[in-house]
Amino acid sequence: MKTQTTALILFLLLFVSVGSRADVKLPAILSDNMVLQQNSRVHIWGKASPGEKITVSVSWSRKKAKSVAATDSTWQVEISTPEASSRAVSLTVKGRNTIEIKNVLIGEVWLCSGQSNMEFPVDRDTTSRWKNAMSTVKEELQNADYPEIRFFRVEHQLAPDAPVDDCVGEWEVCTPASAARFSAVGFVFGRKIHNAIHQPVGLIQSTWGGTHAESWTKKEAMQGDYYDRLRAEQKQIIANLPAEKERYARETVLYKAALKANPDTVLKAPARVKKLNDNLRMSTLWNGMINPILPYTIKGVIWYQGESNDSRAAHYEMVFANLIHSWRAEWGQGDFPFYFVQIAPYRKQSPTLREGQLRVWQTVPNTGMAVITDAGDSTNIHPRNKVVPGERLARWALSHDYGIDVPFMGPVYKSMRVNGSVAELSFDYTGSGLDSKGAPLRGFVVAGSDGVFYPAQAVIKGDKVEVSSPQVASPVAVRYGWDKFFRVNLYNREGLPATPFRTDNWKL
């Protein structure tokens, strides 16, 4: 009996010992069908039992990369990738167990991130009313079989308290079915890049509609008075939520009773509960949807966000620039390309935010801005024309990263000179000349020293625009497209629109 008991104890100890050893595990983004960045030292990482030896081998080279799992179970290696190729390759990760990653392509990898206008899919998604399909959805999906374009969608994941190390998602080959669910802007961007350079393209989508830039920024990167105030404000809203719910319930009972007693009385309904959506908490999306894909090697980022920062538009230049700097620091790949969409004209969108985006492009190295003043919708914050932003983002990449000679930017205000009652404006990025699409120029206003703006007549004269108004004898300031929604038509002859601007720096 004693011998049987001892044997049982030894068996259980052995079982616990073996069972506690963890198999090698890879993050979701390292999986079949992925695209690895060409001509790079790319990261392969995962988890295993502390002290476990890991070997990574690749089908394109005899060289192997080795690592040993640290005390926290993490391990990481770097492998060298060759030039882009349409030939599928594989990787094998071996530790206690063996994992083979198949159907891998070597090419160009771009991260597509931001809020709803980047999340907006090619086809309709019946689970969300605003995901109502591109205006050209049939055309886009008709020929959407691209075996060398691959998609990875990071599923929504909140992590308000601390970064997490994995996400839910899988790499998919581009077909009409997979493209239908993917970011429309990302799809159009990737398709144009692929068709131009004839190399595999991997697109990683990490998006969440209605979110702030601060939600996508690492906690440690947000320092200073502005962030401290925002952090305190969010903390207070969360702390007050129970009392707010009680207040709303109490006032609703009184409101209904008052209406019942006096049906004809006009009463103000109780103020809604002031709450903070979980996806708006600072850093929660960095923690949950960006950190899990670090340190996947990328070529660069395309970004479409800003609408939800409108209430804090005056700070957006600083907030957005800080996000870009912090992402680059975390990836450790230097100043990789970061191309973004200047938000479209919309009836509730502040011009101050577009100005902040313009200044980020003008001051942060290796950024590019796609201007879409001609693709807005006055009543819909989600314009269905996603070809324009996607292809204009691609122009930046083709010109700056792939050596293809394509125009990438429309006219940008440079300087103003006043001649009597006429303000003469000069521009950069005029291309082969300024153009107004065959119609009189629209969208200009002018003011004198009193600061009162009047609609202006604007005329193209050579490579300049002359602006005047009968109400302004001596112009001091000119603005263009300076409104929430507007219709404007200053372009260069290459068909790219001018960015909205103002010549003054008056306090708004």
C-alpha positions as CSV (number, residue, x, y, z in Angstrom):
1,M,0.0,0.0,0.0
2,K,2.8,2.4,0.9
3,T,4.6,1.5,-2.3
4,Q,1.4,2.3,-4.3
5,T,1.0,5.6,-2.5
6,T,4.6,6.6,-3.2
7,A,4.3,5.7,-6.9
8,L,1.1,7.7,-7.2
9,I,2.8,10.8,-5.6
10,L,5.7,10.5,-8.0
11,F,3.3,10.2,-10.9
12,L,1.4,13.3,-9.9
13,L,4.6,15.3,-9.4
14,L,5.8,14.3,-12.8
15,F,2.4,15.1,-14.3
16,V,2.4,18.6,-12.7
17,S,6.0,19.2,-13.8
18,V,5.3,18.3,-17.4
19,G,1.9,19.9,-17.4
20,S,3.3,23.2,-16.2
21,R,5.6,23.4,-19.1
22,A,4.0,25.6,-21.8
23,D,4.1,24.9,-25.5
24,V,5.7,27.5,-27.7
25,K,3.0,30.0,-28.5
26,L,3.0,32.7,-31.2
27,P,0.9,35.9,-31.3
28,A,-2.1,35.9,-33.7
29,I,-0.3,38.2,-36.1
30,L,2.4,35.6,-36.7
31,S,0.4,33.1,-38.7
32,D,-0.4,31.5,-42.0
33,N,-0.8,33.9,-45.0
34,M,1.1,36.7,-43.4
35,V,3.3,39.2,-45.3
36,L,6.8,40.0,-44.0
37,Q,8.5,43.3,-44.8
38,Q,11.1,42.8,-47.5
39,N,14.8,43.5,-47.1
40,S,14.5,43.9,-43.3
41,R,15.4,42.4,-40.0
42,V,11.9,41.4,-38.9
43,H,10.9,40.3,-35.4
44,I,9.5,36.9,-34.6
45,W,8.4,36.5,-31.0
46,G,6.2,34.6,-28.6
47,K,6.0,32.7,-25.3
48,A,7.4,29.4,-24.0
49,S,8.5,27.9,-20.7
50,P,11.2,29.9,-19.0
51,G,14.6,28.6,-20.1
52,E,13.1,26.8,-23.1
53,K,15.3,26.9,-26.2
54,I,13.7,28.3,-29.3
55,T,14.9,27.9,-32.9
56,V,13.4,29.7,-35.9
57,S,14.3,28.5,-39.4
58,V,13.1,29.9,-42.7
59,S,12.6,28.2,-46.1
60,W,14.6,30.9,-48.0
61,S,17.8,30.6,-46.0
62,R,19.9,28.0,-44.2
63,K,20.5,30.4,-41.3
64,K,18.6,29.8,-38.1
65,A,17.8,32.3,-35.3
66,K,17.9,31.0,-31.7
67,S,16.6,32.3,-28.4
68,V,15.9,31.2,-24.9
69,A,12.6,32.1,-23.2
70,A,13.1,34.6,-20.3
71,T,11.8,34.2,-16.8
72,D,8.5,36.0,-17.9
73,S,8.1,33.3,-20.7
74,T,8.8,35.8,-23.5
75,W,11.3,35.3,-26.3
76,Q,12.2,37.1,-29.5
77,V,14.5,36.7,-32.5
78,E,15.2,38.7,-35.6
79,I,15.4,37.2,-39.1
80,S,16.6,38.7,-42.4
81,T,14.1,38.8,-45.2
82,P,15.0,38.8,-48.9
83,E,13.6,41.0,-51.7
84,A,9.8,40.9,-52.4
85,S,8.6,37.8,-54.2
86,S,5.3,36.2,-55.2
87,R,6.7,32.8,-54.2
88,A,5.2,31.5,-51.0
89,V,7.7,30.7,-48.2
90,S,7.4,29.3,-44.7
91,L,8.8,29.7,-41.2
92,T,9.3,27.0,-38.6
93,V,9.4,27.8,-34.9
94,K,10.7,24.9,-32.7
95,G,10.8,24.5,-29.0
96,R,9.1,21.9,-27.0
97,N,6.6,21.8,-29.9
98,T,6.9,22.8,-33.5
99,I,4.9,25.4,-35.3
100,E,5.1,25.9,-39.1
101,I,3.8,29.2,-40.6
102,K,2.8,28.5,-44.2
103,N,1.9,30.5,-47.3
104,V,4.0,33.5,-46.3
105,L,4.8,36.2,-48.8
106,I,7.7,38.8,-48.7
107,G,6.6,42.3,-49.7
108,E,5.4,45.6,-48.2
109,V,3.5,45.9,-44.9
110,W,1.3,48.8,-44.0
111,L,-0.6,49.5,-40.8
112,C,-4.1,51.1,-41.3
113,S,-5.4,52.7,-38.2
114,G,-7.7,55.4,-36.8
115,Q,-11.4,55.7,-36.2
116,S,-14.6,55.0,-38.2
117,N,-13.6,56.4,-41.6
118,M,-10.7,54.0,-41.6
119,E,-12.8,51.2,-40.2
120,F,-15.6,51.8,-42.8
121,P,-15.6,48.5,-44.8
122,V,-15.9,48.0,-48.5
123,D,-19.3,46.4,-48.3
124,R,-22.2,47.0,-46.0
125,D,-22.1,45.6,-42.4
126,T,-25.6,45.1,-41.1
127,T,-24.4,45.1,-37.5
128,S,-23.6,48.8,-37.8
129,R,-25.9,51.4,-39.4
130,W,-23.0,53.7,-40.5
131,K,-21.1,50.9,-42.2
132,N,-23.2,51.3,-45.3
133,A,-20.8,50.3,-48.1
134,M,-18.6,52.3,-50.5
135,S,-20.5,54.2,-53.2
136,T,-18.6,52.0,-55.7
137,V,-18.9,48.7,-53.8
138,K,-20.0,46.6,-56.8
139,E,-17.1,47.8,-58.9
140,E,-14.6,47.4,-56.1
141,L,-15.6,43.8,-55.4
142,Q,-16.1,42.7,-58.9
143,N,-12.3,42.2,-59.4
144,A,-11.1,41.8,-55.8
145,D,-9.2,38.6,-56.2
146,Y,-5.6,39.6,-55.3
147,P,-3.6,36.5,-54.0
148,E,-0.7,38.8,-53.3
149,I,-2.6,41.2,-51.1
150,R,-3.2,39.9,-47.5
151,F,-5.4,41.4,-44.7
152,F,-5.1,41.2,-40.9
153,R,-7.9,42.8,-38.9
154,V,-7.3,43.3,-35.2
155,E,-10.6,42.7,-33.5
156,H,-11.9,45.3,-31.0
157,Q,-10.2,44.9,-27.6
158,L,-10.2,47.2,-24.6
159,A,-7.3,47.3,-22.1
160,P,-7.7,50.5,-20.0
161,D,-5.3,49.5,-17.3
162,A,-2.3,47.9,-18.9
163,P,-0.9,46.7,-22.3
164,V,-1.8,43.2,-23.4
165,D,0.4,41.0,-25.5
166,D,-2.0,39.4,-28.0
167,C,-5.1,40.1,-30.0
168,V,-7.7,38.2,-32.0
169,G,-7.3,38.2,-35.7
170,E,-6.1,36.1,-38.7
171,W,-4.3,36.8,-42.0
172,E,-6.6,36.4,-45.0
173,V,-5.9,36.3,-48.7
174,C,-7.7,39.1,-50.5
175,T,-10.8,37.8,-52.2
176,P,-14.2,39.6,-52.8
177,A,-15.4,38.0,-49.5
178,S,-12.4,39.2,-47.3
179,A,-12.2,42.6,-49.0
180,A,-15.9,43.2,-48.3
181,R,-15.1,43.1,-44.6
182,F,-11.8,45.1,-44.7
183,S,-11.2,48.8,-44.4
184,A,-12.3,50.5,-47.6
185,V,-9.5,53.1,-47.4
186,G,-7.0,50.4,-46.6
187,F,-8.1,48.2,-49.5
188,V,-8.0,51.0,-52.0
189,F,-4.6,52.1,-50.8
190,G,-3.1,48.5,-50.9
191,R,-4.6,47.8,-54.3
192,K,-3.1,50.9,-55.8
193,I,0.3,50.1,-54.3
194,H,0.2,46.5,-55.4
195,N,-0.8,47.3,-59.0
196,A,1.9,50.0,-59.2
197,I,4.9,48.1,-57.7
198,H,3.8,44.5,-58.6
199,Q,4.8,43.2,-55.2
200,P,2.9,41.5,-52.3
201,V,1.2,43.9,-49.9
202,G,0.2,43.1,-46.3
203,L,-2.4,45.4,-44.7
204,I,-3.0,45.4,-40.9
205,Q,-6.2,47.0,-39.8
206,S,-6.4,48.3,-36.2
207,T,-9.4,50.6,-36.0
208,W,-12.3,51.6,-33.7
209,G,-15.0,54.1,-34.7
210,G,-15.7,57.2,-32.6
211,T,-12.4,57.2,-30.7
212,H,-9.9,59.8,-29.6
213,A,-6.2,60.0,-30.6
214,E,-5.4,59.9,-26.8
215,S,-7.0,56.4,-26.7
216,W,-4.4,55.3,-29.3
217,T,-1.4,56.7,-27.4
218,K,0.8,55.0,-24.8
219,K,0.2,56.2,-21.3
220,E,3.9,57.0,-20.7
221,A,4.0,59.2,-23.8
222,M,1.2,61.5,-22.6
223,Q,2.9,63.9,-20.1
224,G,2.1,67.5,-19.4
225,D,-0.7,69.8,-18.3
226,Y,-3.1,69.0,-21.1
227,Y,-2.9,65.3,-20.5
228,D,-3.0,65.7,-16.7
229,R,-6.2,67.7,-17.0
230,L,-7.8,65.2,-19.4
231,R,-6.7,62.3,-17.2
232,A,-8.3,64.0,-14.1
233,E,-11.4,64.7,-16.1
234,Q,-11.9,61.1,-17.2
235,K,-11.2,59.8,-13.7
236,Q,-13.8,62.2,-12.3
237,I,-16.4,61.1,-14.8
238,I,-15.9,57.5,-14.0
239,A,-16.0,58.1,-10.3
240,N,-19.3,60.1,-10.6
241,L,-21.1,57.5,-12.8
242,P,-23.0,55.8,-10.0
243,A,-24.3,59.2,-8.7
244,E,-25.1,60.3,-12.2
245,K,-27.2,57.2,-12.8
246,E,-29.1,57.8,-9.5
247,R,-29.6,61.4,-10.4
248,Y,-31.0,60.5,-13.8
249,A,-33.3,57.9,-12.4
250,R,-34.6,60.2,-9.8
251,E,-35.2,63.1,-12.2
252,T,-36.8,60.8,-14.7
253,V,-39.4,59.7,-12.1
254,L,-40.2,63.3,-11.3
255,Y,-40.3,64.3,-15.0
256,K,-42.8,61.6,-15.9
257,A,-44.9,62.4,-12.9
258,A,-45.0,66.1,-13.8
259,L,-46.0,65.3,-17.4
260,K,-48.8,63.0,-16.2
261,A,-50.1,65.7,-13.9
262,N,-49.9,68.4,-16.5
263,P,-49.8,66.8,-20.0
264,D,-49.8,70.2,-21.8
265,T,-46.8,71.6,-19.8
266,V,-43.6,71.9,-21.7
267,L,-40.9,70.5,-19.5
268,K,-37.2,70.0,-20.1
269,A,-36.2,66.4,-20.0
270,P,-33.5,65.3,-17.5
271,A,-29.9,65.7,-18.7
272,R,-28.4,62.5,-19.9
273,V,-26.0,60.5,-17.8
274,K,-22.5,61.9,-18.2
275,K,-20.4,58.9,-18.9
276,L,-17.1,57.9,-20.6
277,N,-17.3,55.2,-23.2
278,D,-14.7,52.5,-22.5
279,N,-13.1,53.0,-25.9
280,L,-12.5,56.6,-25.1
281,R,-10.4,56.0,-22.1
282,M,-6.8,57.2,-22.5
283,S,-4.4,54.5,-23.8
284,T,-7.0,51.8,-23.9
285,L,-6.7,51.1,-27.6
286,W,-2.9,51.5,-27.6
287,N,-2.9,48.8,-24.9
288,G,-5.4,46.5,-26.5
289,M,-5.0,47.0,-30.3
290,I,-1.5,48.4,-31.0
291,N,0.8,46.9,-28.4
292,P,-0.3,43.3,-29.3
293,I,1.1,43.8,-32.8
294,L,4.4,45.3,-31.7
295,P,7.0,44.7,-32.8
296,Y,5.7,43.4,-36.2
297,T,8.0,45.1,-38.8
298,I,6.1,47.5,-41.0
299,K,6.8,49.8,-43.9
300,G,4.7,52.6,-42.5
301,V,1.3,53.7,-41.3
302,I,-1.8,55.2,-42.9
303,W,-4.2,57.0,-40.5
304,Y,-7.7,58.5,-40.7
305,Q,-8.9,60.0,-37.4
306,G,-9.6,63.3,-35.8
307,E,-13.4,63.7,-36.0
308,S,-13.8,62.6,-32.3
309,N,-11.2,65.1,-31.2
310,D,-13.2,68.1,-32.5
311,S,-14.2,69.3,-29.0
312,R,-10.4,69.6,-28.2
313,A,-9.4,70.7,-31.7
314,A,-7.1,73.5,-30.5
315,H,-4.9,70.8,-29.0
316,Y,-5.0,68.3,-31.9
317,E,-1.7,69.4,-33.4
318,M,0.2,68.6,-30.3
319,V,-1.8,65.4,-29.5
320,F,-1.4,64.0,-33.1
321,A,2.2,64.9,-33.4
322,N,2.8,63.2,-30.0
323,L,1.1,60.1,-31.2
324,I,3.3,59.9,-34.3
325,H,6.5,60.4,-32.3
326,S,5.5,57.8,-29.7
327,W,4.5,55.2,-32.2
328,R,7.8,55.6,-34.0
329,A,9.7,55.4,-30.7
330,E,7.9,52.1,-29.8
331,W,8.5,50.5,-33.2
332,G,12.2,51.4,-33.2
333,Q,12.3,51.7,-37.0
334,G,13.2,55.4,-37.2
335,D,10.9,57.9,-38.8
336,F,8.9,55.5,-40.8
337,P,6.3,57.0,-43.3
338,F,3.1,58.2,-41.6
339,Y,0.5,59.3,-44.1
340,F,-2.9,60.6,-42.9
341,V,-6.2,61.9,-44.3
342,Q,-7.2,65.5,-43.5
343,I,-10.8,65.1,-42.3
344,A,-13.5,65.8,-44.9
345,P,-15.9,68.8,-44.8
346,Y,-18.8,68.1,-42.6
347,R,-21.5,70.2,-41.0
348,K,-20.2,69.7,-37.4
349,Q,-16.5,69.6,-38.0
350,S,-14.2,72.5,-36.9
351,P,-11.8,74.0,-39.3
352,T,-9.4,74.3,-36.4
353,L,-8.8,70.5,-36.5
354,R,-8.0,70.5,-40.2
355,E,-5.5,73.3,-39.5
356,G,-3.9,71.2,-36.8
357,Q,-3.5,68.4,-39.2
358,L,-1.9,70.7,-41.8
359,R,0.6,71.9,-39.2
360,V,1.5,68.3,-38.2
361,W,2.3,67.6,-41.9
362,Q,4.3,70.8,-42.1
363,T,6.4,70.1,-38.9
364,V,6.7,66.3,-38.4
365,P,9.2,64.6,-40.6
366,N,8.2,62.0,-43.2
367,T,4.5,62.6,-42.9
368,G,2.0,63.1,-45.7
369,M,-1.5,64.5,-45.8
370,A,-4.3,63.4,-48.2
371,V,-6.6,66.4,-48.8
372,I,-10.2,65.4,-49.6
373,T,-12.1,68.7,-49.7
374,D,-13.9,67.3,-52.8
375,A,-15.0,64.1,-51.1
376,G,-17.1,65.3,-48.1
377,D,-20.8,64.9,-47.3
378,S,-22.5,67.8,-45.4
379,T,-24.9,65.4,-43.6
380,N,-22.7,62.3,-43.2
381,I,-19.5,62.2,-41.2
382,H,-18.8,58.9,-43.1
383,P,-18.6,59.9,-46.8
384,R,-19.0,56.7,-48.9
385,N,-16.4,57.8,-51.5
386,K,-13.4,56.0,-50.1
387,V,-11.5,55.7,-53.4
388,V,-10.4,59.4,-53.1
389,P,-8.7,59.1,-49.7
390,G,-7.3,55.7,-50.4
391,E,-5.7,56.6,-53.7
392,R,-4.4,59.9,-52.4
393,L,-2.7,58.2,-49.5
394,A,-1.2,55.8,-52.0
395,R,0.2,58.7,-54.1
396,W,2.3,59.7,-51.1
397,A,3.7,56.2,-50.7
398,L,4.3,55.7,-54.4
399,S,6.1,59.1,-54.7
400,H,8.1,59.0,-51.5
401,D,8.7,55.3,-50.8
402,Y,8.6,53.5,-54.2
403,G,10.3,56.0,-56.5
404,I,7.3,56.4,-58.8
405,D,6.8,59.9,-60.3
406,V,3.2,60.8,-59.4
407,P,1.8,64.0,-58.1
408,F,0.9,63.7,-54.4
409,M,-0.2,67.1,-53.1
410,G,-2.4,70.0,-54.1
411,P,-1.7,73.7,-53.7
412,V,-0.5,74.8,-50.2
413,Y,-0.6,78.4,-49.2
414,K,2.8,80.0,-49.0
415,S,2.6,83.8,-48.8
416,M,0.5,86.9,-49.3
417,R,1.3,90.2,-50.8
418,V,-1.2,93.1,-50.8
419,N,-1.5,95.5,-53.7
420,G,-4.0,98.2,-52.9
421,S,-7.4,96.4,-52.5
422,V,-6.1,93.1,-53.9
423,A,-4.4,90.3,-51.9
424,E,-2.1,88.2,-54.0
425,L,-1.6,84.7,-52.8
426,S,1.3,82.4,-53.7
427,F,1.3,78.6,-53.3
428,D,3.6,75.6,-53.2
429,Y,2.7,72.3,-54.9
430,T,1.1,74.1,-57.9
431,G,2.3,71.3,-60.3
432,S,1.9,72.4,-63.9
433,G,-0.4,75.2,-62.8
434,L,-3.5,76.2,-60.8
435,D,-7.0,75.2,-61.9
436,S,-10.6,75.8,-60.9
437,K,-12.2,73.0,-62.9
438,G,-13.7,75.5,-65.3
439,A,-15.7,77.4,-62.8
440,P,-15.2,80.6,-60.8
441,L,-13.1,80.1,-57.7
442,R,-15.2,79.5,-54.5
443,G,-14.5,79.4,-50.8
444,F,-12.4,82.6,-50.3
445,V,-13.2,85.3,-47.7
446,V,-11.2,88.4,-46.9
447,A,-11.0,90.8,-44.0
448,G,-9.5,94.2,-43.2
449,S,-8.0,95.3,-40.0
450,D,-11.4,95.2,-38.3
451,G,-11.3,91.4,-38.5
452,V,-14.7,91.1,-40.2
453,F,-14.6,88.6,-43.1
454,Y,-16.6,89.1,-46.3
455,P,-17.1,86.7,-49.3
456,A,-14.4,87.4,-51.8
457,Q,-13.8,87.3,-55.6
458,A,-10.8,85.2,-56.4
459,V,-9.2,84.8,-59.7
460,I,-6.2,82.7,-60.9
461,K,-3.5,84.8,-62.4
462,G,-0.6,82.6,-63.6
463,D,0.7,80.7,-60.5
464,K,-1.1,83.0,-58.1
465,V,-4.6,83.8,-56.8
466,E,-5.8,87.4,-56.6
467,V,-8.5,88.0,-53.9
468,S,-10.6,91.1,-53.3
469,S,-14.0,92.3,-52.0
470,P,-15.8,95.6,-52.5
471,Q,-16.3,95.7,-48.7
472,V,-12.6,95.5,-47.9
473,A,-10.5,98.4,-49.1
474,S,-7.2,97.2,-47.6
475,P,-7.0,93.4,-47.1
476,V,-5.3,92.1,-44.1
477,A,-6.3,88.4,-44.0
478,V,-7.6,85.8,-46.4
479,R,-9.2,82.4,-45.6
480,Y,-10.1,79.5,-47.9
481,G,-12.4,76.6,-47.0
482,W,-12.5,77.9,-43.5
483,D,-15.7,76.5,-42.3
484,K,-17.3,73.2,-41.1
485,F,-18.8,72.3,-44.5
486,F,-17.9,74.1,-47.7
487,R,-17.6,73.6,-51.5
488,V,-14.3,74.8,-52.9
489,N,-12.5,74.3,-56.2
490,L,-8.9,75.4,-56.1
491,Y,-6.7,72.6,-57.6
492,N,-3.5,72.1,-59.4
493,R,-3.8,70.9,-63.0
494,E,-2.9,67.4,-61.8
495,G,-6.3,67.3,-60.1
496,L,-5.3,67.5,-56.5
497,P,-7.2,70.0,-54.3
498,A,-5.7,72.8,-52.2
499,T,-5.8,72.4,-48.5
500,P,-8.0,74.8,-46.5
501,F,-5.9,77.6,-44.9
502,R,-5.9,81.1,-43.4
503,T,-3.2,83.7,-43.7
504,D,-3.9,85.2,-40.3
505,N,-3.1,83.9,-36.8
506,W,-5.9,85.7,-35.0
507,K,-7.3,84.0,-31.9
508,L,-10.3,81.9,-32.9
